[in-house]
Amino acid sequence: MEETSPPLYLNNETVKQLLDWDKLVCVIERVMKAVSNPDDSNMVVQPPRTIMPVPEKDGVLLSMPGYSKADDALACKLVTAFPRNKQKGIPSIIATVLLFDAETGKVSVVMEGTELTAWRTAAASVVATKYMHNGTDVLAVLGSGAQARSHIQALDHFFHFKEIRVWNHRFEGAEKLAKEYKKYGKPVTAYENAEKCVRNADVIVTATFADSPILKGQWIKPGVHINAVGAGVNHHSELDTDLYKAASIFTDSMSAAKVELHGLANIEVTIQGEIGDIIQGKYPAPRGKITVFHSLGMAVEDVVTAKLVYEEYKNRNA
């Protein structure tokens, strides 16, 4: 019988060290385009995520499998959400990614998924911003968690903002994040007031668990681009109705949006299409308008990111 070796294990810190913004954004842009043009060479398979409650534990297990033919990559991200973990001093949300050998189905790598998720989500926002922004003087970020941090890193890496602002519902969170970036010479300012934070911003990121609007249409200027990546009761809690009705809205996956953003229909808001449609030229980039990228997070983004991490690991350890 053929002897098999156990899967490689990569923790969050190692995953972070193996990731590179330029390489990652390149593969994320390509796969976002492939989702909107799934011909045979660009075949992408990503069924709807499954959400399984864990009775009596107040927990949830999510499963997000996916396959990219162009990358010869097969993976599945498993996410557990256990709110009671806060009382035990451990994270409430824990992500793990299994990367398989696409020929045999054997598990090649088990990697922690927190950094991977933060990086691939920010990379998708970079792609959307690339095609829809109208200026890069001011970046305003609402939130101060992992997604806020990764978005500042990624967006500033590509667009070199003159000013970066941060707001959080707990001001100390915004202060902490601002101080973290000032150490690197970044012009980051913490704001106690969300309206002041976003006034005259060119690009805005919402990355919170807000269950009611934290960003209002009357606060922002024409032509602003918004990356809405936060979650809460639903995926459209952070922006108010006036903003939605004034904006051109795009997402990463229309099939996912029909499920997870179905509530927008109740306020007569229509999603124009996918970012991949703009990349392909199916839709012109909506320059000069308020634009919203509703990031839902696709399984195939995890898949290609995990494959990129593994390839980099092999290159460094050849």
C-alpha positions in Angstrom: 0.0 0.0 0.0 1.3 3.4 -0.9 2.4 5.4 2.1 0.8 8.8 2.3 2.1 11.9 4.2 -0.2 14.0 6.3 -1.5 17.4 5.0 0.7 20.5 5.4 -0.6 22.8 8.1 -0.3 26.6 7.8 -1.3 29.0 10.6 -2.5 32.5 10.1 0.9 34.1 10.6 2.5 31.9 8.0 -0.4 32.5 5.5 0.1 36.3 6.0 3.8 36.0 5.3 3.1 34.0 2.1 0.6 36.5 0.6 1.5 39.4 -1.7 -1.0 42.1 -2.7 0.1 42.4 -6.3 -0.1 38.7 -7.0 -3.3 38.3 -5.1 -5.2 41.1 -6.7 -4.2 39.7 -10.1 -5.7 36.3 -9.4 -8.8 37.8 -7.7 -9.5 40.0 -10.7 -9.1 37.1 -13.1 -11.5 34.9 -11.1 -14.1 37.7 -10.7 -14.0 38.0 -14.5 -14.3 34.2 -14.9 -17.4 34.1 -12.7 -19.2 36.5 -15.1 -17.9 34.7 -18.2 -17.9 31.0 -17.3 -16.8 29.5 -20.5 -15.1 26.1 -20.5 -11.6 27.4 -20.0 -12.7 29.6 -17.2 -15.0 27.1 -15.5 -15.9 28.0 -11.9 -18.0 25.9 -9.6 -19.2 27.3 -6.3 -22.6 26.1 -5.0 -24.4 28.3 -2.5 -22.8 28.2 1.0 -24.5 26.0 3.5 -25.4 27.3 6.9 -25.9 24.7 9.6 -27.1 25.6 13.1 -25.5 23.8 16.0 -28.4 23.2 18.5 -28.0 24.2 22.1 -24.5 25.7 21.4 -25.7 29.0 19.9 -23.3 28.1 17.0 -23.3 28.0 13.3 -21.2 26.0 10.8 -20.8 27.4 7.3 -19.4 25.4 4.4 -18.1 27.1 1.2 -16.6 24.7 -1.4 -15.3 25.8 -4.8 -13.3 24.9 -7.9 -11.5 26.9 -10.5 -10.5 25.0 -13.7 -8.1 27.7 -14.8 -6.2 27.4 -11.5 -6.6 23.7 -11.2 -7.7 24.5 -7.7 -10.2 22.7 -5.4 -10.8 23.9 -1.8 -13.5 24.3 0.9 -13.6 26.9 3.6 -15.3 26.0 6.8 -16.4 28.8 9.2 -17.7 28.4 12.7 -19.5 31.2 14.5 -19.9 30.7 18.2 -20.8 34.0 20.0 -20.3 32.4 23.4 -16.5 32.1 22.7 -16.1 35.7 23.8 -16.7 34.6 27.3 -13.9 32.0 26.9 -11.4 34.5 25.5 -11.2 33.0 22.0 -12.5 34.4 18.7 -16.2 34.0 17.9 -15.6 33.4 14.2 -13.0 30.8 13.2 -12.2 29.9 9.6 -10.3 26.9 8.2 -9.5 26.2 4.6 -8.9 22.8 3.1 -7.0 22.8 -0.2 -7.3 19.5 -2.1 -5.2 18.0 -4.9 -7.6 18.6 -7.8 -6.5 15.3 -9.5 -7.0 13.0 -6.6 -9.1 14.8 -4.0 -6.5 14.2 -1.4 -6.1 17.1 1.2 -2.9 18.9 0.4 -3.0 21.7 3.0 -5.0 22.7 6.0 -4.7 26.4 6.7 -6.2 28.9 9.1 -8.5 31.1 7.3 -8.7 34.4 9.1 -5.9 36.2 7.3 -6.8 34.5 4.0 -10.4 35.8 4.3 -9.3 39.4 5.2 -6.8 39.5 2.3 -9.0 38.1 -0.4 -11.9 40.3 0.6 -9.8 43.4 0.5 -8.3 42.3 -2.9 -11.8 42.1 -4.3 -12.5 45.6 -3.1 -9.3 46.8 -4.8 -10.5 45.3 -8.1 -13.9 47.0 -7.8 -12.3 50.3 -6.8 -10.0 50.1 -9.8 -12.9 50.0 -12.2 -15.3 52.4 -10.4 -13.5 55.1 -8.4 -13.2 58.7 -9.4 -10.4 59.9 -7.1 -7.9 58.8 -4.6 -7.3 61.8 -2.3 -9.3 60.6 0.7 -10.1 57.1 1.9 -12.7 56.8 4.7 -13.1 53.5 6.6 -16.0 52.8 8.9 -15.0 50.0 11.2 -11.7 49.1 12.9 -11.5 45.3 12.8 -9.7 42.8 10.6 -11.5 43.9 7.4 -10.9 47.6 8.1 -7.2 46.8 8.6 -6.8 44.7 5.5 -8.7 47.3 3.4 -6.4 50.1 4.5 -3.4 48.1 3.6 -4.7 46.9 0.2 -6.3 50.1 -1.0 -3.4 52.3 0.0 -0.9 49.9 -1.5 -2.5 50.4 -4.9 -4.0 53.9 -4.8 -1.7 55.8 -2.5 -4.3 58.0 -0.8 -3.2 61.5 0.5 -5.4 61.1 3.6 -6.9 58.1 5.4 -9.7 58.4 7.9 -11.1 55.8 10.3 -14.3 55.8 12.4 -15.6 53.1 14.7 -18.7 53.0 17.0 -16.2 52.6 19.8 -13.8 55.5 19.3 -10.9 53.7 21.0 -11.0 51.1 18.2 -10.5 53.8 15.6 -7.7 55.4 17.7 -5.9 52.1 18.0 -6.1 51.4 14.3 -4.9 55.0 13.4 -2.0 54.7 15.8 -1.0 51.4 14.3 -0.6 53.0 10.8 1.0 56.2 12.0 4.0 54.0 13.0 4.5 53.4 9.3 4.2 57.0 8.3 0.6 56.7 7.1 -1.6 59.8 7.4 -4.4 58.1 9.3 -6.8 60.1 11.5 -9.4 58.7 13.9 -12.9 60.2 13.9 -15.5 60.2 16.6 -18.2 61.2 14.1 -19.1 59.1 11.1 -20.5 62.0 9.0 -17.3 64.0 9.4 -15.2 60.9 8.6 -16.8 60.5 5.2 -17.4 64.1 4.1 -15.7 64.7 0.7 -14.1 61.2 0.7 -13.4 59.6 -2.7 -13.5 56.0 -1.5 -15.4 54.6 1.5 -15.3 51.2 3.1 -18.0 50.0 5.4 -16.7 47.0 7.4 -18.9 46.6 10.5 -21.6 44.4 12.0 -24.1 47.3 12.1 -27.7 46.3 12.0 -28.8 49.9 11.0 -27.3 52.4 8.6 -24.0 54.0 9.6 -23.6 55.7 6.2 -26.1 58.1 4.8 -26.5 59.4 1.3 -26.8 63.0 2.3 -23.3 62.9 3.8 -21.4 61.9 0.6 -20.4 63.7 -2.6 -21.3 62.7 -6.1 -18.9 60.2 -7.6 -17.8 58.5 -4.4 -17.1 54.8 -4.6 -18.2 52.6 -1.7 -17.0 49.1 -0.9 -19.7 47.6 1.4 -18.1 44.5 3.0 -19.7 44.4 6.5 -22.2 41.9 7.7 -24.9 41.9 10.4 -28.5 40.8 10.3 -28.2 41.0 6.6 -25.6 42.3 4.0 -27.4 45.6 3.4 -27.7 47.1 6.9 -24.8 49.7 6.7 -26.1 52.0 4.0 -29.4 54.0 4.1 -32.2 53.9 1.6 -31.4 57.3 0.1 -27.9 56.2 -0.7 -29.0 52.9 -2.3 -31.5 54.7 -4.5 -28.9 57.2 -5.7 -26.2 54.6 -6.4 -25.1 52.2 -9.2 -24.8 48.9 -7.4 -22.6 46.0 -8.4 -21.7 42.8 -6.6 -19.3 39.8 -7.0 -21.9 37.1 -7.6 -25.5 37.8 -8.8 -26.5 34.3 -7.8 -25.4 34.9 -4.2 -26.9 38.4 -4.3 -30.4 37.0 -5.2 -30.3 35.2 -1.8 -28.3 37.4 0.5 -29.4 40.8 -0.9 -33.0 40.0 -1.6 -34.1 42.5 0.9 -33.0 45.4 -1.4 -36.0 44.5 -3.6 -38.3 45.7 -0.7 -36.9 49.2 -1.1 -37.1 49.0 -4.9 -33.3 48.9 -5.4 -31.8 47.0 -8.3 -28.3 45.5 -8.6 -26.9 46.3 -12.0 -24.6 43.4 -12.3 -21.3 41.9 -11.3 -17.8 43.5 -11.2 -16.8 40.8 -13.7 -19.3 42.3 -16.1 -17.5 45.7 -16.0 -14.1 44.0 -16.4 -15.3 42.3 -19.5 -16.9 45.4 -20.9 -20.5 44.2 -20.7 -21.2 47.4 -18.7 -19.3 50.7 -18.9 -17.6 51.7 -15.7 -20.1 54.0 -14.0 -17.8 57.0 -13.7 -19.1 60.2 -12.1 -21.8 58.4 -10.2 -22.1 57.1 -6.6 -21.1 53.5 -6.9 -21.4 50.6 -4.5 -19.6 47.3 -4.6 -21.5 44.9 -2.4 -18.9 42.3 -1.5 -20.6 39.0 -0.5 -17.4 36.9 -0.6 -17.2 34.1 -3.1 -15.9 30.6 -2.3 -13.8 30.7 -5.5 -11.9 33.7 -4.0 -10.9 31.5 -1.1 -10.0 28.7 -3.5 -7.6 30.7 -5.7 -6.1 32.5 -2.6 -5.4 29.2 -0.9 -3.7 27.8 -4.1 -1.6 31.0 -4.3 -0.5 30.5 -0.7 0.4 26.9 -1.3 2.4 27.6 -4.5 4.3 30.4 -2.7 5.1 28.0 0.2 6.4 25.4 -2.3 8.5 28.0 -4.1 10.1 29.2 -0.9 10.8 25.7 0.4 12.0 24.1 -2.8 
